[in-house]
Structure formats: structure tokens, C-alpha cells
């Protein structure tokens, strides 16, 4: 089963910005209720899109520089990267269909 990969400040560039496929990055925190609500959806999408999109998770408490760099002010925040740059974002706990629409937009 394909699960999102956990990335941090030291491997973010290599894993996300240099990826040869689009990447959906879930900025989250352990204490965040809405983050926990969408986690099963993110896991399911990671499985369904495993050959087309890389799914990554960034804990904002442990990686404050990444949160600052990408102006993360509210979580969960999903940033969709393509060719190394953010191209779309989703804020809050949204439904699977909304996330799928964004993912399909970069494929």
C-alpha cells in the first residue's frame, strides 16, 4: 500500500521540488483535528494516484521554516507542486472529490 512520505526541511527540495511527477504536500500537525479528519482521504488518494502523483506530509511544528516559506497560516493546507513550484492549494478539511479535481488539473 502506498502511503504519503514524511518530508522535512532537509529533504523537501530533493523529494518535492526536484520530483519528476506532481506532488501533493499535506501541511499538518499532530494536534490538528481537521488534519486527522482528512488523513484517511489523503492515504486513499495516495494509493489511487500512486503512479502519477507523489503524496508528502510536512509536520509544521517540526518544520517551521517550510511553513514560513510557503506562507502556511492555517492547517490542514494542501499544496500541489508541479515542476518544482506550487501551482494550487487547498485549505481546510475538504472532501475527496474536491482534492481529486485539483489533482486531475495537473495531470
N, C-alpha and C positions, 0 to 999 in steps of 0.2 A: 504494500500500500504506500502510495506517495504522500508524504506529509510536507507541510511547509518547512523550509530550512530556517534555523535561527541564525541571524546575522548580527554582527556588532560593528563598532566603529573601525576595527582593524581589518575586517574582511568585506565591508559593504561595497567598496569600489570594485574589488575583484568579482564578487558574487553578483551584484546588481548592476552597477554602471558599465561593466565590461561584458555583460551577458549577451549572447548572440540571439536570444529569444526575449520576448517581452517578460517583464517581471512585475508581479503584484506584491507590494510590500505592505504588510499589516503592521502599523504602529500601534502598540498596545501596552498595557501594564497589568500586573497581577491583580491589583485592587479594583480594576475597572469592570463593573458589572456588564455593561453593553459589549465590551470586548469579549467576555466569556460567552455572551449570547450568540455572537456571530462566529465564534471559533469553529463550531461543527460545520457551518456552511463553508467556511474557508477550507477546512480539511476535505470536505466533499468536492469542492471545485478543484482543489489541488490534484485530486485523484482523476477527475474527469478531464482536466486540461493538461495532464502530466507531460505530454509530448509537445505541447505548444506554448505553454506559459509556465515560468518558474514562480513559485509562491514562496515568499520570505516573510519572516516576522522579526520586528525590532522592538525590544522592550525599552520604552522611552525612559524609564527610571535608571536603567543600566547604561544607556547610550544617549545622554543629554545633548551631546554635540550634534548627533544626527537629527534629533528632534528640533534643535535650533536651526540647523542648516536648511531643513525643509519646512520650517515655519509651522511645526505641529503644535497647535494650541488646544486642540480638542481630540480626544480619542474615543472610540477607535477611528483612525484615519487610514484609509487605504490609498496608497499612491501607486499609480500604474506607470511603469517605466517602459520606454521603447527607445532603442538605440542610445541607452545610457542616460536619458533625460526623462523627468516626469512629464507625462502627456495628459494625465487625467487624475482626478481624485474623487473619493467618496468619503463623506464624513458621517459618522454615526452608524448605528446598527440598522442596516438596511436588509431587504430581502434578497434571496438568491438571484431572482430574475434581474434585479437592478444591477447587481455585480456582473452577471453574465452579459448584459447589454454592453457594459463598459469593456469587458474582456473581448467580446466579439468585435468591438470597434477598432481594436488594434491588430486583429488577425487578418 
